[in-house]
Amino acid sequence: MEKERMEKERTEKLARERAEKERQEMERLAKEKAAKEERERLERERAEKEKMERERLAREKAEREQREKERLERESAEKERMERERIAKERERIAREKAEKERLEKERMAKEKAEKERLERERIAQERERIAREKERQERERLAKERAEKERLEKERLERERVAKERERIAREKEKMERERAEKERLAKERAEKERLERERIAKERERIAREKERAEKERLEKERLAREKERMERERIARERARAAQEKERLEKAAKEKAEQERLEKERAARQERERLAKERERIAREKERTEQVRAEKERTEQVRAEKERMEKVKAAREKFERERAEKEKAAREKELMERQRLARDKALRDKMEAERLARERERTAVKVEVKKQEGVERKANATQPKAPAAEERRVSSVRREEKTADGGKKK
């Protein structure tokens, strides 16, 4: 009786221990399931954040382009309005001068007919010169607009190249993550040698991550070098363009001065001849000539001042635009680099955490298996002395083993 009682107590103790182990195993499986769901949730959140970031960058780009387009349209409209006002004022001035000359023409005597014809020829020559300067100014504005359009097209091409490179980087990142997933599956299938292979895989993984980081750093440095090289070439091109424009302006100014000097000499020669032929009207003709010269000189000075002012305004606007664009590019590059470093840090932390959890689960699972094997050895010894074990107990042990195999098969998948 005492032996049966002790055997019964031992059997009950073993049953309680097995029940406790089954409960712990169920809790472990529940924890692993929750951890898996948490990883999937983090992966979904990361994908959603990346999507939102791409959408935000696209919206900001569209807004910048729209603002730039509106600014250019406003500047063009303002230039056209000022040009129309200037032409209207010029026409009014010409009309007033013409009316004044017509009135003086009616008042002058017949003997002044030759002088009036000469003055009329001078006026026509001046008008032609003004029209020529106006055409030259319009041509400069057209060339400036063409240069602005070329710069805009170049910016759009650079933006498309940047987006393509970003897509390639994302594709490489996805491919790298797929390789890591395949590597984990292979390691799960080779669990029999996991202790030795795990140490080798961790060392190889660390080396691969170091190489990947080094490659990413090299790519980033190469991109920065190319960006600086392109910016330098753009500055050199702008400098050459400015030098060419300055040379063209100097040539035109020199031609204008030579033409004015020739006209002045011609006028002086004609004036001397006219003074010899019309000695009695020498004083009146001298006064008229002096007034005409003053008006012409004033007009030329005003035109030169206006042209110089327009040139300085254009140079200033181009310089400010270049500085703004350079600052925006540098800011975007810094933001992109910061986001990339943050993303890599988050990915590394998540991988380290998942690796630590996996190693902890492996160690726990190994300890449980060792304990189960020890318990099975004890049970086999007990069964050797008592071959008639209860059928219900055998079915429960088989069920626990089937659940362990099912859990291991789920992790392999």
PERA-V742388 format. One record per backbone hydrogen bond with DSSP energy under -0.5 kcal/mol. CO is the residue of the C=O (numbers start at 0). NH is the residue of the N-H. If there is no record, write none. Layout:
co->CO nh->NH
co->CO nh->NH
This chain:
co->0 nh->4
co->1 nh->5
co->2 nh->6
co->3 nh->7
co->4 nh->8
co->5 nh->9
co->6 nh->10
co->7 nh->11
co->8 nh->12
co->9 nh->13
co->10 nh->14
co->11 nh->15
co->12 nh->16
co->13 nh->17
co->14 nh->18
co->15 nh->19
co->16 nh->20
co->17 nh->21
co->18 nh->22
co->19 nh->23
co->20 nh->24
co->21 nh->25
co->22 nh->26
co->23 nh->27
co->24 nh->28
co->25 nh->29
co->26 nh->30
co->27 nh->31
co->28 nh->32
co->29 nh->33
co->30 nh->34
co->31 nh->35
co->32 nh->36
co->33 nh->37
co->34 nh->38
co->35 nh->39
co->36 nh->40
co->37 nh->41
co->38 nh->42
co->39 nh->43
co->40 nh->44
co->41 nh->45
co->42 nh->46
co->43 nh->47
co->44 nh->48
co->45 nh->49
co->46 nh->50
co->47 nh->51
co->48 nh->52
co->49 nh->53
co->50 nh->54
co->51 nh->55
co->52 nh->56
co->53 nh->57
co->54 nh->58
co->55 nh->59
co->56 nh->60
co->57 nh->61
co->58 nh->62
co->59 nh->63
co->60 nh->64
co->61 nh->65
co->62 nh->66
co->63 nh->67
co->64 nh->68
co->65 nh->69
co->66 nh->70
co->67 nh->71
co->68 nh->72
co->69 nh->73
co->70 nh->74
co->71 nh->75
co->72 nh->76
co->73 nh->77
co->74 nh->78
co->75 nh->79
co->76 nh->80
co->77 nh->81
co->78 nh->82
co->79 nh->83
co->80 nh->84
co->81 nh->85
co->82 nh->86
co->83 nh->87
co->84 nh->88
co->85 nh->89
co->86 nh->90
co->87 nh->91
co->88 nh->92
co->89 nh->93
co->90 nh->94
co->91 nh->95
co->92 nh->96
co->93 nh->97
co->94 nh->98
co->95 nh->99
co->96 nh->100
co->97 nh->101
co->98 nh->102
co->99 nh->103
co->100 nh->104
co->101 nh->105
co->102 nh->106
co->103 nh->107
co->108 nh->111
co->109 nh->112
co->111 nh->115
co->112 nh->116
co->113 nh->117
co->114 nh->118
co->115 nh->119
co->116 nh->120
co->117 nh->121
co->118 nh->122
co->119 nh->123
co->120 nh->124
co->121 nh->125
co->122 nh->126
co->123 nh->127
co->124 nh->128
co->125 nh->129
co->126 nh->130
co->127 nh->131
co->128 nh->132
co->129 nh->133
co->130 nh->134
co->131 nh->135
co->132 nh->136
co->133 nh->137
co->134 nh->138
co->135 nh->139
co->136 nh->140
co->137 nh->141
co->138 nh->142
co->139 nh->143
co->140 nh->144
co->141 nh->145
co->142 nh->146
co->143 nh->147
co->144 nh->148
co->145 nh->149
co->146 nh->150
co->147 nh->151
co->148 nh->152
co->149 nh->153
co->150 nh->154
co->151 nh->155
co->152 nh->156
co->153 nh->157
co->154 nh->158
co->155 nh->159
co->156 nh->160
co->157 nh->161
co->158 nh->162
co->159 nh->163
co->160 nh->164
co->161 nh->165
co->162 nh->166
co->163 nh->167
co->164 nh->168
co->165 nh->169
co->166 nh->170
co->167 nh->171
co->168 nh->172
co->169 nh->173
co->170 nh->174
co->171 nh->175
co->172 nh->176
co->173 nh->177
co->174 nh->178
co->175 nh->179
co->176 nh->180
co->177 nh->181
co->178 nh->182
co->179 nh->183
co->180 nh->184
co->181 nh->185
co->182 nh->186
co->183 nh->187
co->184 nh->188
co->185 nh->189
co->187 nh->190
co->189 nh->192
co->190 nh->193
co->192 nh->196
co->193 nh->197
co->194 nh->198
co->195 nh->199
co->196 nh->200
co->197 nh->201
co->198 nh->202
co->199 nh->203
co->200 nh->204
co->201 nh->205
co->202 nh->206
co->203 nh->207
co->204 nh->208
co->205 nh->209
co->206 nh->210
co->207 nh->211
co->208 nh->212
co->209 nh->213
co->210 nh->214
co->211 nh->215
co->212 nh->216
co->213 nh->217
co->214 nh->218
co->215 nh->219
co->216 nh->220
co->217 nh->221
co->218 nh->222
co->219 nh->223
co->220 nh->224
co->221 nh->225
co->222 nh->226
co->223 nh->227
co->224 nh->228
co->225 nh->229
co->226 nh->230
co->227 nh->231
co->228 nh->232
co->229 nh->233
co->230 nh->234
co->231 nh->235
co->232 nh->236
co->233 nh->237
co->234 nh->238
co->235 nh->239
co->236 nh->240
co->237 nh->241
co->238 nh->242
co->239 nh->243
co->240 nh->244
co->241 nh->245
co->242 nh->246
co->243 nh->247
co->244 nh->248
co->245 nh->249
co->246 nh->250
co->247 nh->251
co->248 nh->252
co->249 nh->253
co->250 nh->254
co->251 nh->255
co->252 nh->256
co->253 nh->257
co->254 nh->258
co->255 nh->259
co->256 nh->260
co->257 nh->261
co->258 nh->262
co->259 nh->263
co->260 nh->264
co->261 nh->265
co->262 nh->266
co->263 nh->267
co->264 nh->268
co->265 nh->269
co->266 nh->270
co->267 nh->271
co->268 nh->272
co->269 nh->273
co->270 nh->274
co->271 nh->275
co->272 nh->276
co->273 nh->277
co->278 nh->281
co->280 nh->284
co->281 nh->285
co->282 nh->286
co->283 nh->287
co->284 nh->288
co->285 nh->289
co->286 nh->290
co->287 nh->291
co->288 nh->292
co->289 nh->293
co->290 nh->294
co->291 nh->295
co->292 nh->296
co->293 nh->297
co->294 nh->298
co->295 nh->299
co->296 nh->300
co->297 nh->301
co->298 nh->302
co->299 nh->303
co->300 nh->304
co->301 nh->305
co->302 nh->306
co->303 nh->307
co->304 nh->308
co->305 nh->309
co->306 nh->310
co->307 nh->311
co->308 nh->312
co->309 nh->313
co->310 nh->314
co->311 nh->315
co->312 nh->316
co->313 nh->317
co->314 nh->318
co->315 nh->319
co->316 nh->320
co->317 nh->321
co->318 nh->322
co->319 nh->323
co->320 nh->324
co->321 nh->325
co->322 nh->326
co->323 nh->327
co->324 nh->328
co->325 nh->329
co->326 nh->330
co->327 nh->331
co->328 nh->332
co->329 nh->333
co->330 nh->334
co->331 nh->335
co->332 nh->336
co->333 nh->337
co->334 nh->338
co->335 nh->339
co->336 nh->340
co->337 nh->341
co->338 nh->342
co->339 nh->343
co->340 nh->344
co->341 nh->345
co->342 nh->346
co->343 nh->347
co->344 nh->348
co->345 nh->349
co->346 nh->350
co->347 nh->351
co->348 nh->352
co->349 nh->353
co->350 nh->354
co->351 nh->355
co->352 nh->356
co->353 nh->357
co->354 nh->358
co->355 nh->359
co->356 nh->360
co->357 nh->361
co->358 nh->362
co->359 nh->363
co->360 nh->364
co->361 nh->365
co->362 nh->366
co->363 nh->367
co->364 nh->368
co->365 nh->369
co->366 nh->370
co->367 nh->371
co->368 nh->372
co->369 nh->373
co->370 nh->374
co->371 nh->375
co->372 nh->376
co->373 nh->377
co->374 nh->378
co->375 nh->379
co->376 nh->380
co->377 nh->381
co->378 nh->382
co->379 nh->383
co->380 nh->384
co->381 nh->385
co->386 nh->388
co->389 nh->393
co->390 nh->394
co->391 nh->395
co->392 nh->396
co->393 nh->397
co->394 nh->398
co->395 nh->399
co->396 nh->400
co->397 nh->401
co->398 nh->402
co->399 nh->403
co->400 nh->404
co->401 nh->405
co->402 nh->406
co->403 nh->407
co->404 nh->408
co->405 nh->409
co->406 nh->410
co->407 nh->411
co->408 nh->412
